[in-house]
């Protein structure tokens, strides 16, 4: 299950989501689709569920591309040190 | 809704708490 690293605070915004990293003193923003992916995964669902939500809520996105985008955004979040290892 | 690729952007930094 995916979780935020301790010390990372999350808030929903009018446009997606913001993450505040108390350790590095940096903050990050996620656009609406990234926020949807992260919220889905934090709620305990798998990547497949995030892919399903992206393809049903948005136009012009197929399963293969959505799966690729979910993997990439999770990698970016992990690379930024925002997730537990 | 039109799809936008998920993005994570570093928005800035803030001062850590410093009697």
Backbone of each chain as nested JSON, in Angstrom:
{
  "chains": [
    {"id": "A", "residues": [
      {"number": 1, "name": "UNK", "atoms": {"N": [0.842, -1.197, 0.0], "CA": [0.0, 0.0, 0.0], "C": [0.879, 1.249, 0.0]}},
      {"number": 2, "name": "UNK", "atoms": {"N": [0.451, 2.232, -0.735], "CA": [1.232, 3.459, -0.872], "C": [0.889, 4.426, 0.261]}},
      {"number": 3, "name": "UNK", "atoms": {"N": [1.927, 4.997, 0.881], "CA": [1.712, 5.97, 1.956], "C": [2.691, 7.129, 1.807]}},
      {"number": 4, "name": "UNK", "atoms": {"N": [2.283, 8.277, 2.338], "CA": [3.177, 9.43, 2.346], "C": [4.235, 9.235, 3.422]}},
      {"number": 5, "name": "UNK", "atoms": {"N": [5.422, 9.738, 3.159], "CA": [6.482, 9.671, 4.156], "C": [6.085, 10.53, 5.363]}},
      {"number": 6, "name": "UNK", "atoms": {"N": [6.419, 10.081, 6.581], "CA": [6.121, 10.907, 7.755], "C": [6.723, 12.306, 7.588]}},
      {"number": 7, "name": "UNK", "atoms": {"N": [5.952, 13.32, 7.942], "CA": [6.426, 14.69, 7.78], "C": [5.959, 15.338, 6.495]}},
      {"number": 8, "name": "UNK", "atoms": {"N": [5.268, 14.57, 5.659], "CA": [4.705, 15.137, 4.432], "C": [3.212, 15.359, 4.654]}},
      {"number": 9, "name": "UNK", "atoms": {"N": [2.795, 16.607, 4.529], "CA": [1.394, 16.967, 4.744], "C": [0.709, 17.161, 3.402]}},
      {"number": 10, "name": "UNK", "atoms": {"N": [-0.546, 16.785, 3.35], "CA": [-1.311, 16.861, 2.099], "C": [-2.525, 17.744, 2.297]}},
      {"number": 11, "name": "UNK", "atoms": {"N": [-2.819, 18.558, 1.313], "CA": [-4.082, 19.288, 1.326], "C": [-4.648, 19.348, -0.081]}},
      {"number": 12, "name": "UNK", "atoms": {"N": [-5.958, 19.223, -0.149], "CA": [-6.634, 19.37, -1.436], "C": [-6.683, 20.862, -1.748]}},
      {"number": 13, "name": "UNK", "atoms": {"N": [-6.564, 21.218, -3.002], "CA": [-6.648, 22.619, -3.4], "C": [-7.739, 22.77, -4.454]}},
      {"number": 14, "name": "UNK", "atoms": {"N": [-7.979, 24.018, -4.853], "CA": [-8.973, 24.244, -5.908], "C": [-8.525, 23.594, -7.204]}},
      {"number": 15, "name": "UNK", "atoms": {"N": [-7.215, 23.439, -7.333], "CA": [-6.684, 22.847, -8.551], "C": [-5.784, 21.679, -8.17]}},
      {"number": 16, "name": "UNK", "atoms": {"N": [-6.38, 20.586, -7.751], "CA": [-5.581, 19.402, -7.468], "C": [-5.202, 19.255, -6.016]}},
      {"number": 17, "name": "UNK", "atoms": {"N": [-3.909, 19.294, -5.738], "CA": [-3.43, 18.935, -4.412], "C": [-2.078, 19.595, -4.165]}},
      {"number": 18, "name": "UNK", "atoms": {"N": [-1.774, 19.843, -2.899], "CA": [-0.452, 20.351, -2.536], "C": [0.134, 19.458, -1.45]}},
      {"number": 19, "name": "UNK", "atoms": {"N": [1.427, 19.21, -1.544], "CA": [2.146, 18.417, -0.548], "C": [3.229, 19.285, 0.06]}},
      {"number": 20, "name": "UNK", "atoms": {"N": [3.312, 19.273, 1.381], "CA": [4.297, 20.077, 2.086], "C": [5.253, 19.132, 2.813]}},
      {"number": 21, "name": "UNK", "atoms": {"N": [6.509, 19.196, 2.435], "CA": [7.52, 18.315, 3.023], "C": [8.232, 19.061, 4.141]}},
      {"number": 22, "name": "UNK", "atoms": {"N": [7.916, 18.702, 5.372], "CA": [8.478, 19.419, 6.519], "C": [9.971, 19.16, 6.685]}},
      {"number": 23, "name": "UNK", "atoms": {"N": [10.438, 18.057, 6.144], "CA": [11.857, 17.728, 6.291], "C": [12.727, 18.562, 5.346]}},
      {"number": 24, "name": "UNK", "atoms": {"N": [12.321, 18.638, 4.099], "CA": [13.13, 19.365, 3.116], "C": [12.717, 20.83, 3.005]}},
      {"number": 25, "name": "UNK", "atoms": {"N": [11.596, 21.19, 3.653], "CA": [11.044, 22.55, 3.578], "C": [10.668, 22.93, 2.15]}},
      {"number": 26, "name": "UNK", "atoms": {"N": [10.203, 21.945, 1.399], "CA": [9.748, 22.194, 0.038], "C": [8.269, 21.853, -0.064]}},
      {"number": 27, "name": "UNK", "atoms": {"N": [7.581, 22.506, -0.982], "CA": [6.21, 22.088, -1.232], "C": [5.981, 21.883, -2.716]}},
      {"number": 28, "name": "UNK", "atoms": {"N": [5.03, 21.01, -2.986], "CA": [4.81, 20.5, -4.327], "C": [3.342, 20.612, -4.682]}},
      {"number": 29, "name": "UNK", "atoms": {"N": [3.057, 20.74, -5.958], "CA": [1.665, 20.753, -6.397], "C": [1.418, 19.623, -7.392]}},
      {"number": 30, "name": "UNK", "atoms": {"N": [0.217, 19.093, -7.331], "CA": [-0.216, 18.053, -8.26], "C": [-1.432, 18.567, -9.015]}},
      {"number": 31, "name": "UNK", "atoms": {"N": [-1.452, 18.354, -10.315], "CA": [-2.624, 18.762, -11.086], "C": [-3.774, 17.778, -10.817]}},
      {"number": 32, "name": "UNK", "atoms": {"N": [-4.962, 18.058, -11.318], "CA": [-6.121, 17.225, -10.947], "C": [-5.958, 15.735, -11.235]}},
      {"number": 33, "name": "UNK", "atoms": {"N": [-5.353, 15.375, -12.356], "CA": [-5.209, 13.946, -12.645], "C": [-4.185, 13.297, -11.713]}},
      {"number": 34, "name": "UNK", "atoms": {"N": [-3.115, 14.005, -11.41], "CA": [-2.13, 13.47, -10.464], "C": [-2.751, 13.332, -9.077]}},
      {"number": 35, "name": "UNK", "atoms": {"N": [-3.569, 14.322, -8.707], "CA": [-4.242, 14.262, -7.405], "C": [-5.202, 13.077, -7.342]}},
      {"number": 36, "name": "UNK", "atoms": {"N": [-5.89, 12.821, -8.429], "CA": [-6.813, 11.681, -8.474], "C": [-6.052, 10.366, -8.291]}},
      {"number": 37, "name": "UNK", "atoms": {"N": [-4.923, 10.262, -8.955], "CA": [-4.105, 9.045, -8.835], "C": [-3.615, 8.878, -7.397]}},
      {"number": 38, "name": "UNK", "atoms": {"N": [-3.036, 9.947, -6.843], "CA": [-2.478, 9.834, -5.491], "C": [-3.574, 9.539, -4.471]}},
      {"number": 39, "name": "UNK", "atoms": {"N": [-4.695, 10.227, -4.569], "CA": [-5.79, 9.998, -3.62], "C": [-6.271, 8.549, -3.692]}},
      {"number": 40, "name": "UNK", "atoms": {"N": [-6.384, 8.032, -4.89], "CA": [-6.839, 6.648, -5.078], "C": [-5.873, 5.666, -4.428]}},
      {"number": 41, "name": "UNK", "atoms": {"N": [-4.588, 5.888, -4.642], "CA": [-3.581, 4.971, -4.093], "C": [-3.471, 5.11, -2.574]}},
      {"number": 42, "name": "UNK", "atoms": {"N": [-3.577, 6.336, -2.068], "CA": [-3.527, 6.532, -0.61], "C": [-4.736, 5.909, 0.073]}},
      {"number": 43, "name": "UNK", "atoms": {"N": [-5.838, 5.824, -0.653], "CA": [-7.046, 5.215, -0.089], "C": [-6.969, 3.693, -0.087]}},
      {"number": 44, "name": "UNK", "atoms": {"N": [-5.85, 3.161, -0.563], "CA": [-5.642, 1.724, -0.475], "C": [-5.951, 0.946, -1.74]}},
      {"number": 45, "name": "UNK", "atoms": {"N": [-6.319, 1.656, -2.795], "CA": [-6.592, 0.97, -4.059], "C": [-5.292, 0.745, -4.821]}},
      {"number": 46, "name": "UNK", "atoms": {"N": [-5.346, -0.128, -5.798], "CA": [-4.172, -0.408, -6.611], "C": [-4.097, 0.509, -7.818]}},
      {"number": 47, "name": "UNK", "atoms": {"N": [-3.004, 0.37, -8.546], "CA": [-2.795, 1.185, -9.741], "C": [-3.896, 0.936, -10.775]}},
      {"number": 48, "name": "UNK", "atoms": {"N": [-4.414, -0.297, -10.802], "CA": [-5.458, -0.628, -11.782], "C": [-6.698, 0.238, -11.572]}},
      {"number": 49, "name": "UNK", "atoms": {"N": [-7.013, 0.47, -10.3], "CA": [-8.178, 1.304, -9.981], "C": [-7.937, 2.749, -10.435]}},
      {"number": 50, "name": "UNK", "atoms": {"N": [-6.73, 3.241, -10.232], "CA": [-6.399, 4.603, -10.665], "C": [-6.509, 4.716, -12.182]}},
      {"number": 51, "name": "UNK", "atoms": {"N": [-6.041, 3.7, -12.881], "CA": [-6.136, 3.679, -14.347], "C": [-7.598, 3.696, -14.77]}},
      {"number": 52, "name": "UNK", "atoms": {"N": [-8.398, 2.89, -14.097], "CA": [-9.825, 2.811, -14.408], "C": [-10.507, 4.169, -14.22]}},
      {"number": 53, "name": "UNK", "atoms": {"N": [-10.178, 4.849, -13.129], "CA": [-10.782, 6.159, -12.865], "C": [-10.369, 7.187, -13.914]}},
      {"number": 54, "name": "UNK", "atoms": {"N": [-9.111, 7.161, -14.293], "CA": [-8.642, 8.118, -15.308], "C": [-9.366, 7.909, -16.635]}},
      {"number": 55, "name": "UNK", "atoms": {"N": [-9.509, 6.66, -17.031], "CA": [-10.102, 6.391, -18.348], "C": [-11.611, 6.606, -18.357]}},
      {"number": 56, "name": "UNK", "atoms": {"N": [-12.252, 6.491, -17.194], "CA": [-13.704, 6.703, -17.168], "C": [-14.068, 8.171, -16.959]}},
      {"number": 57, "name": "UNK", "atoms": {"N": [-13.224, 8.911, -16.266], "CA": [-13.56, 10.316, -15.977], "C": [-13.078, 11.286, -17.04]}},
      {"number": 58, "name": "UNK", "atoms": {"N": [-12.092, 10.871, -17.809], "CA": [-11.497, 11.792, -18.78], "C": [-11.634, 11.259, -20.2]}},
      {"number": 59, "name": "UNK", "atoms": {"N": [-11.693, 12.196, -21.123], "CA": [-11.78, 11.832, -22.533], "C": [-10.386, 11.821, -23.149]}},
      {"number": 60, "name": "UNK", "atoms": {"N": [-10.229, 10.992, -24.15], "CA": [-8.986, 10.992, -24.902], "C": [-7.843, 10.282, -24.216]}},
      {"number": 61, "name": "UNK", "atoms": {"N": [-8.16, 9.346, -23.344], "CA": [-7.103, 8.608, -22.653], "C": [-7.447, 7.119, -22.686]}},
      {"number": 62, "name": "UNK", "atoms": {"N": [-6.518, 6.318, -23.183], "CA": [-6.769, 4.878, -23.209], "C": [-6.037, 4.202, -22.045]}},
      {"number": 63, "name": "UNK", "atoms": {"N": [-6.342, 2.945, -21.853], "CA": [-5.822, 2.212, -20.699], "C": [-4.298, 2.148, -20.688]}},
      {"number": 64, "name": "UNK", "atoms": {"N": [-3.714, 1.914, -21.841], "CA": [-2.254, 1.772, -21.901], "C": [-1.559, 3.067, -21.486]}},
      {"number": 65, "name": "UNK", "atoms": {"N": [-2.051, 4.177, -22.007], "CA": [-1.415, 5.455, -21.674], "C": [-1.672, 5.819, -20.214]}},
      {"number": 66, "name": "UNK", "atoms": {"N": [-2.879, 5.546, -19.741], "CA": [-3.193, 5.841, -18.338], "C": [-2.29, 5.029, -17.409]}},
      {"number": 67, "name": "UNK", "atoms": {"N": [-2.076, 3.767, -17.738], "CA": [-1.216, 2.914, -16.905], "C": [0.209, 3.452, -16.886]}},
      {"number": 68, "name": "UNK", "atoms": {"N": [0.655, 3.901, -18.036], "CA": [2.0, 4.479, -18.139], "C": [2.096, 5.746, -17.282]}},
      {"number": 69, "name": "UNK", "atoms": {"N": [1.062, 6.572, -17.343], "CA": [1.062, 7.825, -16.584], "C": [0.992, 7.582, -15.077]}},
      {"number": 70, "name": "UNK", "atoms": {"N": [0.23, 6.58, -14.673], "CA": [0.149, 6.251, -13.238], "C": [1.521, 5.8, -12.737]}},
      {"number": 71, "name": "UNK", "atoms": {"N": [2.158, 4.924, -13.483], "CA": [3.495, 4.451, -13.082], "C": [4.48, 5.612, -12.989]}},
      {"number": 72, "name": "UNK", "atoms": {"N": [4.401, 6.507, -13.964], "CA": [5.357, 7.618, -14.0], "C": [5.151, 8.579, -12.839]}},
      {"number": 73, "name": "UNK", "atoms": {"N": [3.891, 8.915, -12.533], "CA": [3.671, 9.89, -11.46], "C": [4.05, 9.292, -10.107]}},
      {"number": 74, "name": "UNK", "atoms": {"N": [3.833, 7.998, -9.941], "CA": [4.255, 7.35, -8.69], "C": [5.781, 7.371, -8.588]}},
      {"number": 75, "name": "UNK", "atoms": {"N": [6.452, 7.133, -9.692], "CA": [7.92, 7.194, -9.697], "C": [8.413, 8.594, -9.356]}},
      {"number": 76, "name": "UNK", "atoms": {"N": [7.726, 9.594, -9.872], "CA": [8.123, 10.98, -9.581], "C": [7.917, 11.31, -8.106]}},
      {"number": 77, "name": "UNK", "atoms": {"N": [6.798, 10.874, -7.558], "CA": [6.527, 11.108, -6.129], "C": [7.579, 10.409, -5.27]}},
      {"number": 78, "name": "UNK", "atoms": {"N": [7.923, 9.2, -5.667], "CA": [8.928, 8.443, -4.914], "C": [10.3, 9.106, -5.054]}},
      {"number": 79, "name": "UNK", "atoms": {"N": [10.6, 9.532, -6.256], "CA": [11.881, 10.183, -6.506], "C": [12.037, 11.489, -5.752]}},
      {"number": 80, "name": "UNK", "atoms": {"N": [10.91, 12.147, -5.494], "CA": [10.936, 13.411, -4.749], "C": [10.994, 13.172, -3.244]}},
      {"number": 81, "name": "UNK", "atoms": {"N": [10.969, 11.901, -2.848], "CA": [11.059, 11.584, -1.423], "C": [9.771, 11.82, -0.665]}},
      {"number": 82, "name": "UNK", "atoms": {"N": [8.658, 11.81, -1.371], "CA": [7.379, 12.124, -0.731], "C": [6.638, 10.875, -0.25]}},
      {"number": 83, "name": "UNK", "atoms": {"N": [7.108, 9.706, -0.678], "CA": [6.451, 8.455, -0.3], "C": [7.357, 7.629, 0.593]}},
      {"number": 84, "name": "UNK", "atoms": {"N": [6.76, 6.736, 1.348], "CA": [7.578, 5.814, 2.132], "C": [8.298, 4.873, 1.169]}},
      {"number": 85, "name": "UNK", "atoms": {"N": [9.525, 4.508, 1.488], "CA": [10.304, 3.652, 0.573], "C": [9.618, 2.309, 0.339]}}
    ]},
    {"id": "B", "residues": [
      {"number": 1, "name": "UNK", "atoms": {"N": [-14.413, 15.365, -19.354], "CA": [-13.322, 16.322, -19.162], "C": [-12.132, 15.915, -20.024]}},
      {"number": 2, "name": "UNK", "atoms": {"N": [-11.422, 16.9, -20.492], "CA": [-10.242, 16.62, -21.302], "C": [-9.094, 16.169, -20.413]}},
      {"number": 3, "name": "UNK", "atoms": {"N": [-8.402, 15.15, -20.865], "CA": [-7.33, 14.562, -20.069], "C": [-6.082, 15.426, -20.073]}},
      {"number": 4, "name": "UNK", "atoms": {"N": [-5.516, 15.604, -18.892], "CA": [-4.201, 16.236, -18.752], "C": [-3.275, 15.224, -18.117]}},
      {"number": 5, "name": "UNK", "atoms": {"N": [-2.106, 15.119, -18.652], "CA": [-1.127, 14.196, -18.092], "C": [-0.866, 14.546, -16.626]}},
      {"number": 6, "name": "UNK", "atoms": {"N": [-0.841, 13.555, -15.729], "CA": [-0.569, 13.847, -14.314], "C": [0.805, 14.495, -14.14]}},
      {"number": 7, "name": "UNK", "atoms": {"N": [0.84, 15.586, -13.376], "CA": [2.117, 16.263, -13.158], "C": [2.347, 16.543, -11.678]}},
      {"number": 8, "name": "UNK", "atoms": {"N": [3.614, 16.455, -11.299], "CA": [4.078, 16.841, -9.967], "C": [5.069, 17.974, -10.181]}},
      {"number": 9, "name": "UNK", "atoms": {"N": [4.808, 19.118, -9.557], "CA": [5.694, 20.265, -9.749], "C": [6.163, 20.793, -8.403]}},
      {"number": 10, "name": "UNK", "atoms": {"N": [7.461, 21.04, -8.313], "CA": [7.985, 21.669, -7.101], "C": [7.564, 23.133, -7.13]}},
      {"number": 11, "name": "UNK", "atoms": {"N": [6.816, 23.549, -6.112], "CA": [6.226, 24.883, -6.139], "C": [7.062, 25.91, -5.39]}},
      {"number": 12, "name": "UNK", "atoms": {"N": [7.968, 25.448, -4.533], "CA": [8.785, 26.401, -3.795], "C": [9.259, 25.81, -2.493]}},
      {"number": 13, "name": "UNK", "atoms": {"N": [9.777, 26.674, -1.642], "CA": [10.241, 26.217, -0.341], "C": [9.794, 27.214, 0.715]}},
      {"number": 14, "name": "UNK", "atoms": {"N": [9.824, 26.783, 1.94], "CA": [9.412, 27.643, 3.041], "C": [10.462, 27.547, 4.124]}},
      {"number": 15, "name": "UNK", "atoms": {"N": [10.479, 28.521, 4.988], "CA": [11.465, 28.508, 6.066], "C": [11.038, 27.53, 7.139]}},
      {"number": 16, "name": "UNK", "atoms": {"N": [11.982, 26.753, 7.6], "CA": [11.691, 25.859, 8.713], "C": [11.569, 26.685, 9.985]}},
      {"number": 17, "name": "UNK", "atoms": {"N": [10.861, 26.153, 10.964], "CA": [10.748, 26.826, 12.251], "C": [12.136, 26.997, 12.843]}},
      {"number": 18, "name": "UNK", "atoms": {"N": [12.408, 28.162, 13.396], "CA": [13.752, 28.447, 13.883], "C": [13.917, 28.125, 15.354]}},
      {"number": 19, "name": "UNK", "atoms": {"N": [12.806, 31.406, 21.017], "CA": [12.104, 31.355, 22.289], "C": [11.068, 32.474, 22.352]}}
    ]}
  ]
}
